[in-house]
Amino acid sequence: MTVGLAVTAWLPREPPLVPAAVLATGSAVAGLAARVQEHPAAARLRAGAGAGWLLVLGDQGDLPWAPQVRYLGWESGVLLPTMLRPDVPPELAAREARRRCREDLVVLLPEALLAGPLPRGPVDLARLRALETAR
């Protein structure tokens, strides 16, 4: 879903948010799925996926690295890029994003608004294998 919120620009954030999730979209999904499967902290991670995206949640030190991913942090109940902030008060943008999505998990990006159920259990490795082979 594209963003039609009151956010008109994204500005550099200083200091950055503490990473709480890593997001892969498009062709980067398979790479992140592969990294999570081999990651020593995989049992402590949670993951959610939608059409063309994979989000992995965990503690900062447990999050895997993969090419072309973005790190996100929590602010006002939504996930935002760790290095960017909206040009409006984040709580205003977050409230509007949650109102539009009506989901537990809301990710507000400069180019998109992603939403889905908040993953509660450990990563489903079989589902990740399916994402990896879908390259």
Backbone as a printed PyTorch tensor [residue, N CA C, xyz], in Angstrom:
tensor([[[  0.8590,  -1.1570,   0.0000],
         [  0.0000,   0.0000,   0.0000],
         [  0.9110,   1.2270,   0.0000]],

        [[  0.6730,   2.1650,  -0.8490],
         [  1.4960,   3.3660,  -0.8860],
         [  1.0700,   4.3400,   0.1910]],

        [[  1.9940,   5.1920,   0.5410],
         [  1.7320,   6.1400,   1.6120],
         [  0.9860,   7.3400,   1.0650]],

        [[ -0.1360,   7.6470,   1.6640],
         [ -0.8870,   8.8390,   1.3370],
         [ -1.0960,   9.6350,   2.6070]],

        [[ -0.1300,   9.5750,   3.4930],
         [ -0.2370,  10.2480,   4.7770],
         [  0.1930,  11.6980,   4.6440]],

        [[  0.1510,  12.4100,   5.7530],
         [  0.5430,  13.8160,   5.7730],
         [  2.0500,  14.0030,   5.6730]],

        [[  2.8220,  12.9210,   5.5880],
         [  4.2730,  13.0150,   5.4700],
         [  4.6060,  13.4900,   4.0640]],

        [[  5.2860,  14.6200,   3.9650],
         [  5.6750,  15.1210,   2.6460],
         [  7.1600,  14.9560,   2.3880]],

        [[  7.9290,  14.7310,   3.4490],
         [  9.3700,  14.5520,   3.2840],
         [  9.9100,  13.7090,   4.4300]],

        [[ 11.0350,  13.1080,   4.1880],
         [ 11.7480,  12.3430,   5.2040],
         [ 13.0930,  13.0140,   5.4150]],

        [[ 13.4630,  13.1520,   6.6730],
         [ 14.6680,  13.8750,   7.0420],
         [ 15.6360,  12.9340,   7.7440]],

        [[ 16.9280,  13.2590,   7.7140],
         [ 17.8890,  12.4310,   8.4620],
         [ 17.5400,  12.4500,   9.9470]],

        [[ 17.7320,  11.3230,  10.5950],
         [ 17.4340,  11.1830,  12.0210],
         [ 18.7490,  11.0960,  12.7810]],

        [[ 18.8610,  11.9050,  13.8230],
         [ 20.0430,  11.8590,  14.6720],
         [ 19.6130,  12.0430,  16.1150]],

        [[ 19.8520,  11.1270,  16.9750],
         [ 20.5110,   9.8400,  16.7400],
         [ 19.5340,   8.8550,  16.0910]],

        [[ 20.0570,   7.8060,  15.4850],
         [ 19.1770,   6.8140,  14.8580],
         [ 18.3730,   6.0420,  15.9040]],

        [[ 17.2560,   5.4770,  15.4540],
         [ 16.4820,   4.5840,  16.3110],
         [ 17.2750,   3.3000,  16.5540]],

        [[ 17.0200,   2.6610,  17.6600],
         [ 17.6290,   1.3550,  17.9420],
         [ 16.9790,   0.3350,  17.0150]],

        [[ 17.7570,  -0.4150,  16.2350],
         [ 17.1680,  -1.4110,  15.3370],
         [ 16.3960,  -2.4870,  16.1040]],

        [[ 15.1910,  -2.7610,  15.6350],
         [ 14.3450,  -3.7920,  16.2150],
         [ 13.8540,  -4.7630,  15.1450]],

        [[ 14.1300,  -4.4350,  13.8780],
         [ 13.6690,  -5.2630,  12.7650],
         [ 14.5430,  -5.0040,  11.5520]],

        [[ 14.5550,  -5.9790,  10.6670],
         [ 15.2290,  -5.8340,   9.3830],
         [ 14.2040,  -6.1880,   8.3060]],

        [[ 14.1530,  -5.3740,   7.2610],
         [ 13.1580,  -5.5180,   6.2020],
         [ 13.8430,  -5.7330,   4.8630]],

        [[ 13.3810,  -6.7470,   4.1480],
         [ 13.8180,  -6.9790,   2.7740],
         [ 12.5960,  -6.8750,   1.8740]],

        [[ 12.7870,  -6.2640,   0.7090],
         [ 11.7170,  -6.1820,  -0.2840],
         [ 12.2480,  -6.6740,  -1.6250]],

        [[ 11.3330,  -7.0840,  -2.4800],
         [ 11.7040,  -7.4940,  -3.8300],
         [ 12.7490,  -8.6020,  -3.8570]],

        [[ 13.7880,  -8.4030,  -4.6520],
         [ 14.8120,  -9.4310,  -4.8400],
         [ 15.6460,  -9.6840,  -3.5900]],

        [[ 15.6050,  -8.7990,  -2.6070],
         [ 16.3780,  -8.9910,  -1.3730],
         [ 15.7160,  -9.9750,  -0.4040]],

        [[ 14.4530, -10.3370,  -0.6370],
         [ 13.7300, -11.2370,   0.2710],
         [ 14.4320, -12.5850,   0.3770]],

        [[ 14.8140, -13.1680,  -0.7420],
         [ 15.4520, -14.4930,  -0.7250],
         [ 16.7630, -14.4600,   0.0540]],

        [[ 17.5390, -13.4010,  -0.0930],
         [ 18.8020, -13.2950,   0.6260],
         [ 18.6100, -13.2160,   2.1270]],

        [[ 17.6330, -12.4300,   2.5650],
         [ 17.3680, -12.3280,   3.9950],
         [ 16.8220, -13.6530,   4.5270]],

        [[ 15.9500, -14.3020,   3.7720],
         [ 15.4120, -15.6010,   4.1960],
         [ 16.5450, -16.6070,   4.3980]],

        [[ 17.5100, -16.6160,   3.4890],
         [ 18.6480, -17.5320,   3.6080],
         [ 19.4890, -17.1980,   4.8360]],

        [[ 19.7320, -15.9220,   5.0900],
         [ 20.5300, -15.5140,   6.2510],
         [ 19.8660, -15.9040,   7.5600]],

        [[ 18.5590, -15.7540,   7.6370],
         [ 17.8520, -16.0960,   8.8750],
         [ 17.9610, -17.5910,   9.1490]],

        [[ 17.8430, -18.4060,   8.1090],
         [ 17.9050, -19.8580,   8.2980],
         [ 19.2320, -20.3080,   8.8850]],

        [[ 20.3200, -19.6510,   8.5180],
         [ 21.6430, -20.0580,   8.9970],
         [ 22.1060, -19.2460,  10.2090]],

        [[ 21.2970, -18.2990,  10.6410],
         [ 21.6920, -17.3910,  11.7240],
         [ 21.6640, -18.1120,  13.0740]],

        [[ 22.7150, -17.9500,  13.8900],
         [ 22.7400, -18.6170,  15.1930],
         [ 21.6040, -18.1890,  16.1210]],

        [[ 21.0660, -17.0090,  15.9350],
         [ 19.9900, -16.5140,  16.8030],
         [ 18.6040, -16.7640,  16.2090]],

        [[ 18.4860, -17.6080,  15.1940],
         [ 17.2080, -17.8150,  14.5030],
         [ 16.0730, -18.1780,  15.4610]],

        [[ 16.3720, -18.9240,  16.5120],
         [ 15.3210, -19.3330,  17.4600],
         [ 14.7600, -18.1490,  18.2470]],

        [[ 15.5130, -17.0550,  18.3150],
         [ 15.0440, -15.8710,  19.0560],
         [ 14.3840, -14.8350,  18.1490]],

        [[ 14.3590, -15.0720,  16.8490],
         [ 13.7910, -14.1210,  15.8950],
         [ 12.3450, -14.4630,  15.5890]],

        [[ 11.5930, -13.4490,  15.1570],
         [ 10.2280, -13.6290,  14.6610],
         [ 10.1920, -13.0390,  13.2620]],

        [[  9.3300, -13.5540,  12.4130],
         [  9.2840, -13.0600,  11.0410],
         [  7.8560, -12.9800,  10.5420]],

        [[  7.6210, -11.9880,   9.6970],
         [  6.3510, -11.8230,   9.0180],
         [  6.6340, -11.5100,   7.5580]],

        [[  5.7310, -11.8930,   6.7010],
         [  5.9370, -11.6660,   5.2760],
         [  4.6260, -11.2550,   4.6280]],

        [[  4.7590, -10.5460,   3.5400],
         [  3.6280, -10.1490,   2.7260],
         [  4.0410, -10.2500,   1.2750]],

        [[  3.2360,  -9.7330,   0.3950],
         [  3.5400,  -9.7780,  -1.0380],
         [  4.7920,  -8.9570,  -1.3200]],

        [[  5.8950,  -9.6290,  -1.5400],
         [  7.1400,  -8.9560,  -1.9100],
         [  7.9440,  -8.3880,  -0.7640]],

        [[  7.6620,  -8.7860,   0.4860],
         [  8.4620,  -8.2970,   1.6070],
         [  8.5840,  -9.3360,   2.7040]],

        [[  9.6980,  -9.2570,   3.4420],
         [  9.9710, -10.1110,   4.5850],
         [ 10.5110,  -9.2220,   5.6910]],

        [[  9.9120,  -9.3170,   6.8660],
         [ 10.3210,  -8.5320,   8.0230],
         [ 10.7450,  -9.4930,   9.1220]],

        [[ 11.9330,  -9.2660,   9.6640],
         [ 12.4460, -10.0900,  10.7560],
         [ 12.5870,  -9.1950,  11.9780]],

        [[ 11.9590,  -9.6050,  13.0800],
         [ 11.9880,  -8.8600,  14.3300],
         [ 12.8920,  -9.5550,  15.3420]],

        [[ 13.5970,  -8.7650,  16.1340],
         [ 14.4380,  -9.3310,  17.1770],
         [ 15.2080,  -8.2520,  17.8950]],

        [[ 16.0070,  -8.6630,  18.8530],
         [ 16.8740,  -7.7260,  19.5500],
         [ 17.9600,  -7.2320,  18.5990]],

        [[ 18.4410,  -6.0460,  18.8380],
         [ 19.4340,  -5.4180,  17.9690],
         [ 20.6120,  -6.3530,  17.6700]],

        [[ 21.1550,  -7.0020,  18.6840],
         [ 22.3170,  -7.8680,  18.4900],
         [ 22.0130,  -9.1670,  17.7770]],

        [[ 20.7400,  -9.5370,  17.6780],
         [ 20.3470, -10.7890,  17.0350],
         [ 19.9550, -10.6300,  15.5710]],

        [[ 19.7330,  -9.4020,  15.1240],
         [ 19.2430,  -9.2030,  13.7580],
         [ 20.3170,  -9.5810,  12.7370]],

        [[ 19.9320, -10.3350,  11.7080],
         [ 20.9030, -10.7110,  10.6830],
         [ 21.1850,  -9.5630,   9.7140]],

        [[ 22.2740,  -9.6970,   9.0110],
         [ 22.6270,  -8.7670,   7.9440],
         [ 22.4230,  -9.5000,   6.6320]],

        [[ 21.9880,  -8.7760,   5.6290],
         [ 21.8790,  -9.2960,   4.2620],
         [ 21.9650,  -8.0920,   3.3280]],

        [[ 22.3720,  -8.3140,   2.0840],
         [ 22.4490,  -7.1900,   1.1460],
         [ 21.0780,  -6.5710,   0.9000]],

        [[ 21.0570,  -5.2740,   0.7030],
         [ 19.8820,  -4.5080,   0.2910],
         [ 18.7240,  -4.5640,   1.2810]],

        [[ 19.0010,  -4.6630,   2.5670],
         [ 17.9460,  -4.6510,   3.5760],
         [ 17.9290,  -3.2980,   4.2660]],

        [[ 16.8500,  -3.0440,   4.9890],
         [ 16.7260,  -1.8190,   5.7840],
         [ 16.4580,  -2.1910,   7.2260]],

        [[ 17.0660,  -1.4350,   8.1120],
         [ 16.8420,  -1.6430,   9.5320],
         [ 15.7980,  -0.6460,  10.0060]],

        [[ 14.9140,  -1.1340,  10.8720],
         [ 13.7920,  -0.3460,  11.3660],
         [ 13.7920,  -0.3520,  12.8880]],

        [[ 13.2430,   0.7130,  13.4530],
         [ 13.1110,   0.7980,  14.8950],
         [ 11.7040,   1.2460,  15.2660]],

        [[ 11.3200,   0.9640,  16.5060],
         [  9.9900,   1.3250,  16.9830],
         [  9.9460,   2.7920,  17.3830]],

        [[  8.8910,   3.4600,  16.9520],
         [  8.5890,   4.8020,  17.4360],
         [  7.0830,   4.9910,  17.3510]],

        [[  6.5010,   5.3740,  18.4540],
         [  5.0520,   5.6180,  18.5230],
         [  4.2320,   4.4210,  18.0520]],

        [[  4.7210,   3.2150,  18.3080],
         [  3.9620,   2.0070,  18.0040],
         [  4.0510,   1.5020,  16.5840]],

        [[  4.8730,   2.1180,  15.7420],
         [  5.0800,   1.6340,  14.3790],
         [  6.5840,   1.4980,  14.1310]],

        [[  6.9300,   0.7350,  13.1130],
         [  8.3320,   0.6220,  12.7220],
         [  8.6440,   1.6700,  11.6670]],

        [[  9.7440,   2.3680,  11.8780],
         [ 10.2220,   3.4140,  10.9660],
         [ 11.6770,   3.1410,  10.6340]],

        [[ 12.1880,   3.6660,   9.5060],
         [ 13.6140,   3.5220,   9.2120],
         [ 14.4510,   4.0980,  10.3600]],

        [[ 15.5120,   3.4050,  10.7080],
         [ 16.3370,   3.8590,  11.8290],
         [ 17.0280,   5.1850,  11.5470]],

        [[ 17.3120,   5.4900,  10.2940],
         [ 18.0930,   6.6760,   9.9440],
         [ 17.2610,   7.8300,   9.3920]],

        [[ 15.9400,   7.6530,   9.2850],
         [ 15.0690,   8.7050,   8.7320],
         [ 13.9040,   8.9760,   9.6780]],

        [[ 13.3900,  10.1950,   9.6050],
         [ 12.1910,  10.5470,  10.3700],
         [ 11.2570,  11.3290,   9.4590]],

        [[  9.9480,  11.2020,   9.6880],
         [  9.0080,  11.9840,   8.8710],
         [  9.0900,  13.4580,   9.2460]],

        [[  8.6620,  14.3090,   8.3310],
         [  8.7160,  15.7570,   8.5770],
         [  7.5660,  16.2500,   9.4470]],

        [[  6.6880,  15.3630,   9.8520],
         [  5.6140,  15.6890,  10.7930],
         [  5.9180,  14.9540,  12.0900]],

        [[  5.3050,  15.3360,  13.1960],
         [  5.5640,  14.6020,  14.4360],
         [  5.3220,  13.1030,  14.2390]],

        [[  6.2700,  12.2680,  14.6230],
         [  6.1320,  10.8230,  14.3880],
         [  4.8570,  10.2300,  14.9670]],

        [[  4.4130,  10.7420,  16.1150],
         [  3.1890,  10.1840,  16.7020],
         [  1.9740,  10.4670,  15.8290]],

        [[  1.9700,  11.5910,  15.1180],
         [  0.8770,  11.9310,  14.2020],
         [  0.8890,  10.9870,  12.9990]],

        [[  2.0550,  10.8020,  12.4010],
         [  2.1840,   9.8940,  11.2570],
         [  1.8450,   8.4640,  11.6690]],

        [[  2.3010,   8.0530,  12.8590],
         [  2.0330,   6.6980,  13.3360],
         [  0.5440,   6.4850,  13.5800]],

        [[ -0.1150,   7.4460,  14.1980],
         [ -1.5490,   7.3230,  14.4760],
         [ -2.3340,   7.1720,  13.1750]],

        [[ -2.0000,   7.9720,  12.1740],
         [ -2.6880,   7.8870,  10.8840],
         [ -2.4010,   6.5560,  10.1890]],

        [[ -1.1600,   6.0930,  10.2520],
         [ -0.7990,   4.8140,   9.6310],
         [ -1.5610,   3.6660,  10.2840]],

        [[ -1.6250,   3.6410,  11.6200],
         [ -2.3640,   2.5800,  12.3210],
         [ -3.8570,   2.6520,  12.0110]],

        [[ -4.4010,   3.8630,  11.9010],
         [ -5.8190,   4.0220,  11.5760],
         [ -6.1240,   3.4340,  10.2030]],

        [[ -5.2470,   3.6690,   9.2500],
         [ -5.4720,   3.1630,   7.8880],
         [ -5.2980,   1.6530,   7.7870]],

        [[ -4.3650,   1.1070,   8.5380],
         [ -4.0360,  -0.3090,   8.3950],
         [ -4.8690,  -1.2260,   9.2610]],

        [[ -5.1360,  -0.8020,  10.4880],
         [ -5.8970,  -1.6190,  11.4330],
         [ -5.2710,  -3.0020,  11.6210]],

        [[ -3.9590,  -3.0400,  11.7030],
         [ -3.2040,  -4.2700,  11.9460],
         [ -2.2930,  -4.0570,  13.1500]],

        [[ -1.8090,  -5.1600,  13.7190],
         [ -0.8880,  -5.0830,  14.8540],
         [  0.4780,  -4.5470,  14.4500]],

        [[  0.9360,  -4.9280,  13.2730],
         [  2.2580,  -4.5530,  12.7930],
         [  2.1130,  -3.5470,  11.6580]],

        [[  2.6790,  -2.3620,  11.8520],
         [  2.6370,  -1.3160,  10.8270],
         [  4.0630,  -0.8230,  10.5920]],

        [[  4.4590,  -0.7970,   9.3320],
         [  5.7730,  -0.3150,   8.9300],
         [  5.5620,   0.8810,   8.0140]],

        [[  6.0520,   2.0260,   8.4470],
         [  5.9110,   3.2610,   7.6770],
         [  7.2500,   3.5850,   7.0300]],

        [[  7.2690,   3.5600,   5.7060],
         [  8.4740,   3.8270,   4.9110],
         [  8.2360,   5.0440,   4.0300]],

        [[  9.2940,   5.6420,   3.5090],
         [  9.0890,   6.7790,   2.6040],
         [  8.2270,   6.4340,   1.3900]],

        [[  8.3240,   5.2040,   0.9050],
         [  7.6170,   4.8450,  -0.3170],
         [  6.4320,   3.9140,  -0.1140]],

        [[  6.2100,   3.4440,   1.1040],
         [  5.1470,   2.4550,   1.2950],
         [  4.6960,   2.3860,   2.7450]],

        [[  3.5410,   1.7950,   2.9110],
         [  2.9850,   1.4870,   4.2150],
         [  2.6990,  -0.0090,   4.1920]],

        [[  3.4070,  -0.7710,   5.0440],
         [  3.2370,  -2.2140,   5.1000],
         [  2.5210,  -2.5660,   6.3970]],

        [[  1.6900,  -3.5850,   6.3530],
         [  0.9570,  -3.9710,   7.5530],
         [  0.6290,  -5.4470,   7.5200]],

        [[  0.4930,  -6.0060,   8.7110],
         [  0.1280,  -7.4050,   8.8450],
         [  0.0470,  -7.7580,  10.3130]],

        [[ -0.2410,  -9.0140,  10.6070],
         [ -0.2750,  -9.4300,  12.0060],
         [  1.1380,  -9.4340,  12.5910]],

        [[  1.2530,  -9.0650,  13.8390],
         [  2.5430,  -9.0650,  14.5180],
         [  2.9680, -10.5040,  14.7720]],

        [[  4.1320, -10.9140,  14.2430],
         [  4.5890, -12.2910,  14.4800],
         [  4.8360, -12.5200,  15.9710]],

        [[  4.3070, -13.5870,  16.5080],
         [  4.4130, -13.8570,  17.9460],
         [  5.3660, -15.0120,  18.2500]],

        [[  5.4040, -16.0210,  17.3980],
         [  6.2330, -17.1920,  17.6600],
         [  7.5650, -17.1200,  16.9440]],

        [[  8.3900, -18.1550,  17.1260],
         [  9.6890, -18.1690,  16.4460],
         [  9.5360, -18.2690,  14.9300]],

        [[ 10.6000, -17.9620,  14.2370],
         [ 10.6160, -17.9940,  12.7730],
         [ 10.2180, -19.3750,  12.2750]],

        [[  9.3640, -19.4160,  11.2650],
         [  8.9540, -20.6570,  10.6150],
         [  9.9820, -20.9390,   9.5070]],

        [[ 10.9370, -21.8380,   9.7980],
         [ 12.0300, -22.0950,   8.8510],
         [ 11.5300, -22.6950,   7.5450]],

        [[ 10.4800, -23.4910,   7.5790],
         [  9.9370, -24.0770,   6.3440],
         [  9.3900, -22.9720,   5.4320]],

        [[  8.7340, -21.9880,   6.0370],
         [  8.2070, -20.8720,   5.2360],
         [  9.3570, -20.0390,   4.6440]],

        [[ 10.4320, -19.8630,   5.4200],
         [ 11.5890, -19.1310,   4.9000],
         [ 12.2480, -19.8770,   3.7400]],

        [[ 12.3310, -21.2000,   3.8440],
         [ 12.9100, -21.9900,   2.7420],
         [ 12.0930, -21.7790,   1.4700]],

        [[ 10.7720, -21.7050,   1.6210],
         [  9.9110, -21.4700,   0.4530],
         [ 10.1760, -20.0840,  -0.1390]],

        [[ 10.3960, -19.0790,   0.7110],
         [ 10.7070, -17.7420,   0.2040],
         [ 12.0480, -17.7120,  -0.5030]],

        [[ 13.0040, -18.4410,   0.0620],
         [ 14.3490, -18.4680,  -0.5310],
         [ 14.3300, -19.1160,  -1.9070]],

        [[ 13.5730, -20.1870,  -2.0600],
         [ 13.5510, -20.8850,  -3.3360],
         [ 12.6730, -20.1750,  -4.3630]],

        [[ 11.9250, -19.1810,  -3.9460],
         [ 11.0640, -18.4320,  -4.8770],
         [ 11.8430, -17.3880,  -5.6510]],

        [[ 13.1740, -17.3440,  -5.5110],
         [ 13.9770, -16.3230,  -6.2080],
         [ 13.7500, -16.3600,  -7.6580]]])
